Amino acid sequence: MPIIRLFRNETRKVVVFREFQDLVETAKKKFKIAEDVVLVDKEDGAEIDEDALVPLIENEPKTAIMVLKKGEKWVSPAAAPLRMNSDSDTDVISEEEVNTSDVSLPSSSSSVPPMKRFRQLEAEQPTTDETAELIRAILQKSACGATVLAEYRNQKSLTEKSRRLLVNLVVANMMEVHGKTPPTASKRKYAIGIVNLFESLKDPHTLTGHEAFFDERSNTGFIAARIKNVNRGERISGQSNILKDTPCKNDGGPRCKRPLPSSSEDLQSDKDDITTDINWLKHTPAVAADANMVFEKMKSTLSVRRNMVNAETPAANILKEFPQFQITPGLIEQDFRLMFPNEHPKLLERWPSIKQKIIALARKSTDGATAELLATVDRGPCEDLELGSWDKETATILLVLCLLPPANHGRAGVSKLPIMKAVDFLIQFEKSGCSIDAFLEKNTTAMQPHLLALGPTKKSISQYFIVVDHIALPCPARDALGAFDVLFKSHYVFGLHYSKHLLNFWTFLQTTIYQIDITNTHQTPRVRTLRSKLQL
């Protein structure tokens, strides 16, 4: 018969059992518990199901099981070390004589076998104090950790340097306890502990708010990245589940194939009518076209454009089929509004309350580009701006890019793009009266949609264009915020992916401001952390 090690508080017992229910009744009797109990893995708090117990013991004979009353919270051994005497605390019970000389306690670095089926207790109680106390105990072991705790106690926030130190200390403890390849349950538990202890680091868009530190769906986050870096530095041979990401489908964003919203179904006409409308839009001269008629016929043909986008038709081909985009301002906003009737106004509505938080957070940065933009934001209305400075609204929007700078995309030896160069992928300036065709011919580098701003100076823009596939589309907005709003929407109208240099910038706007595809869009730790700091 199988031998099992049971733990409760400071008492351990070694027992034999025939079946799961027999073990449960024995545990209740020997630990003097009248209520229902649950059996969990002592190391990671995973509840053990009836049909998984025997295979688990056969596969991992050293597994230690903790006995909890139903509803009682599991406490990590790291947070509450087991204190045992060598005599009365250990009780060996068996239906036959059990030779305890063959019994040893489990190694702290043993991993959870992949066949083990379990559900996490902390998933039911994601904001328990025990996980926070685990992290607190880790930090209190060192002077550096105590400094992190003191900083948060005084400031109610952590600097980027302190956040990195926090992750380093936590991962060092995790790898000491669980080995070089900690199980997913442990990484998740430590991540939840961090945001429970430092609540301002929580992502308000998720239930537990821990995904910036570890997102189990994609094996990403600050903790996963640190583990990879440590293991890479030690040149681990062979493959492990830490060295490669778990496949994760993140289909959200502008490339997502989505049907027309139900509110747009009444806009779809017969095929003959749609064909007639397309021909009218293509062949009616601009001077003879009534603007209201253009908007109506573009509305009735929306399904055609969505089918083209879902078929991954190049934007240039869509524009060739619907040339009115190049003539009539406002068509991009109409398509987006029909696709997202509730989300389309959110940037314009929410930005006034968000921008002050952006400015306040940017003031904590020591980056030169950030300081330059802040100088523009802080100048009074009567003060002359430098010749190359943008207007205040544009400068404030670009501060978001400073807070979410381009990454090097994991390529060793490749430096990341400087922020001011990344700005060119977002907005470019030309003086009024310039030849737009000459500008488009000059910019031969493949770029995703960006703004072309025309005016006498950067601080005084008179007209904006959306440049898509080297084609300039008129923008109805006369202010920076409205222009950036249309630029964002152009990705969805034409099915264009975000520029890799602006991926964090656009993902932040998509998930945090517009709140589109929040649950099925991959969000980097930087995006989640910024949202936490802004409390959005």
Beta strands, then each sheet from edge to edge (+ up, - down):
strand 1: 3-8
strand 2: 11-16
strand 3: 37-41
strand 4: 46-48
strand 5: 64-69
strand 6: 90-92
strand 7: 118-120
strand 8: 427-431
strand 9: 450-455
strand 10: 463-468
strand 11: 471-474
sheet 1: 3+ 5- 1- 2+ 6+
sheet 2: 4+ 7-
sheet 3: 8+ 9+ 10- 11+
end
